[in-house]
Structures are given as structure tokens and as C-alpha cells.
Amino acid sequence: MRILLLALLLLAGFGCRVPEARLPASVLPQARLIVRFLDRDAVLDLAVAPAEGPWRVMNAGQWEALEVRWKAGAPRIGAVVVGRTAPDWVLLEDPAQATHRVIMRGPGPEELVRRNERMDPDERDALSLLGVLWVLSWVRR
């Protein structure tokens, strides 16, 4: 009886999930360009696949050419690595010379500094245990 009740409970739990929302094919991007900087990524979703040709990025006030590597398939995905840090947004120019302002994804430099300064919970527990042992050894003297 318990096994039957447990099986019924498991089936009810998996059967009552909310279905995932699916976007219609007309809304899905036809191409995605990922610009990887040292600290964060800029992702540009394009409704129409871009024309063949050079892409450029605004770097220190000047346009620099990008070597984009496109993967075949739908949606078409391209990636490029840029060797400098960027502000919270970046300007990209496509082969048709349209300019795109892309907001960076991921944590910013300030958040990374705060995250790196915090201690891991295991390290904090080990340090507190070491402190308790030191106090106990000092009290014994």
C-alpha cells in the first residue's frame, strides 16, 4: 500500500509540471553572434541571417575588424573573441553597415571583485574550527 501511495505521489508530481513556453518560429532569431570579451560576453540575436562580409567592433573609439567564425545550421551561430575588457555595452557593425548596440551579459567587474573576496563556506568552517582549537589550547596553558 505504501509503495502504491509513493508511486501515485511521484506520478502526480511529474504530471503536474507547468509546460515550458515555446516561442513561435517567426519570433526565434535566425542568427546569433557572440562576442567574448575578457570579463563578459555580448550576445546579438538577429531576426534575419546576416549577409556575408566583415563585422567590426568599436574599440577605443575606432572600428576594428572581427574574425567571426560561423557554425552551420539554424539558427546560425557565430563567435568571436575580443582581447580587451568592455563597458556595459558594445557597438557592433554588420556587413550591411548597420550599427548594433549590445548590452553585455554576466556579472560586472565590481560584482566579480566582491564575489572573489568572500570566503568559501568550507574555508570559513575550517578557519572557525582552527580558531576554536587555538582558543582551547590557549585556555589550557
N, C-alpha and C positions, 0 to 999 in steps of 0.2 A: 504494500500500500504506500509506503514511504517513497519507494522508487518511482511509482506511478505519479505521485504528487510532485516529486522533484522533476521528473521528465515534463510534466504538464507546465510547471513553473518556468522551466528553461525554454520550452516552445513558445510560451506566451511572451517571454522577454524578448526573444529574437523576432517573433512575429509582429510585435507592436512597435517596431522601429519606424521612425519617420522616414519616408522615401527621400532620397537625395534629389535635389532640384537639378534638372538638366536644362542647359540653355539651348534654344533652337539653333540650328546650323547657320542661320543667317547672322546670328549675333557673335558666333565664335570667330576669333581672329584668324585670318588667313596666313599671317606670318608673325613671328615674334623675334625680336632682336635683343640679345642680352649683352650688355656692355659691363664687363667685370673690371672694377677698379680695385685698388689695394684693400680698401676697407669695406666697400659695399658694391651692390650691383644696381644697374639701371636696366629696367625691362620695358621695352617698347612693343606694344601689341598693335598690329596694323590690320585694318579691316580688309585691305586689298594687298595682294602679294606685291612686293616692290619690284621695280624694273631692275634689270642687270646694270651694274655700274658701281662706281666708288661711293662709299659712305664717308662722311667726315664728322669730326667731333671738335667742339670749341674747347681749346686748351690754352689757358693763359692769354685769352683774347685773340688767338689765331686759330684758323681752321687747320686741322691735321687729318691726313688720310687714315682711314681704318682698314685693316685687312680682315674682313668679315668672312667667316667660314660658315657656309650654309649647309644644313643637312637636308637631304631629300625627304619628301613625304608631306603630308598635310596634317597640321599646319606646318609651314616651312619655318624652321628654327635656325637662327644664325647666332654666332657668339664671337666676341672679340675681347681681348684683354688689353687694358689701357694701364700703363705703368705710372700712374700718379693718383693721389687722392683727389676727391672731387667734393664740391659743396653738396648741399641737399638736392640739387638738381643739376642737369647737364643738357647742353644743346647738341642735337644731332642733325645732320643734313643728309637727306636721302639722295639717290641718284637723280631724281626729278627736281632737285634743289629746293625741296620743301623743308622747312625747319621744324623740328620737333623738340619740345621742352619735356624732359623726362625726369620725374621725381625718383630719387634714389630709394631703394628698399633696404631694410635691415637696420640694425642699431647704428647710431651715430658714434663718432669718436668719443664724445663725453660719456655716453652710456657704456661703451666698452671699457673706459678707464675705471668707472665705478664698479663694473662687474668684475674686473680683474683685481681690484683692491680687496674685495670681500673674500673671506676665507671659506674654504670648502667645509661642509658640516663635519666630515670625518677629521679634518685637520683641527677644527675648533674643539671637538670632543677629546682628541689626543692631547691637545695643549692644556685643556682644563684638567684632565687626569694627571698630567705631568705637574701642574700647579698644586693639585691636592696632595700628590705624593711629596712634593717639596715641602709643603706646609707641615705635613705629618712628620717628616724627617727632622725638620727644624724644631718642632714641639718636643720630640723625643730627647733632644740634647739637653 
